[in-house]
Amino acid sequence: MDPEGLARLDRRIAGCRACPRLVDWREEIARTKRAAFADWTYWGRPVPGFGPPDARLVIIGLAPAAHGGNRTGRMFTGDRSGDVLYQALYDVGLASQPTSAHADDGLELYGVRVTAPVHCAPPANKPTPAERDACRPWLVQELRLLRPTVRAAVVLGAFGWQAALPAFAEAGWTVPRPRPVFGHGVHVELDAADGPPLGLHGCFHVSQRNTFTGKLTPEMLRDVLRTAATAATAAGLPPTKRG
């Protein structure tokens, strides 16, 4: 475990300007704002991962939301997708509170780190393949730093799944051939030549479209999180701090 290494990585991520389209978009949103957040000073930069450096479980999404993470500076914070995710993490005992409103609200995650394959808010929530690939080295470095402790991963949505598989491979796990296909509830074991395996779990994304239509219900999300947390607990995830 290298807490300082992860903190340095987070600072480097926050200063990245590699993708001109994403830089222009995130900064334009930070200037124009949404009327409801007119009094906010938007973060307007790449959003690093959130959670302890000794996490046993990693949750991988898609990218920050324009008026969520791009505003607050924390993954899945300040938008409805985050409301669903952090409520579920709280319900299964992996978060100290059920809400994530801003970066200084006191929220703690227990043995869980939340990150994404793209760290800047993209127009229409759709990063291009080139932007995804340009951002991959950050995820690879984060996974390498987490390798001493991480034992399970939950990937939210098909985009995150497709982006995460090569990152897992570059970080030291063996991805089966042909590559496993995304699906809600899919579970794949990724072996490693020089360490313990990683339990990979697929879950529909916590997007408003999925949660409003019932494609992903709170119970479905809790079930995946419980399954992944149980696997990580068997491999050393500290007991949750709630009953």
Secondary structure, DSSP 8 states (H G I E B T S, - for coil): --HHHHHHHHHHHHT----HHHHHHHHHHHHH--GGGTT-----S----BS-TT-SEEEE-S---TTTHHHHSSTT-SSHHHHHHHHHHHHTTSBSSS---STTS---BSSEEEE-S--S--GGG---HHHHHHHHHHHHHHHHHHTTT--EEEEESHHHHHHHHHHHHHHTEE--SS-----TT-EEEEEETTEEEEEEEEE----HHHHHHTSS-HHHHHHHHHHHHHHHHHTT----S--
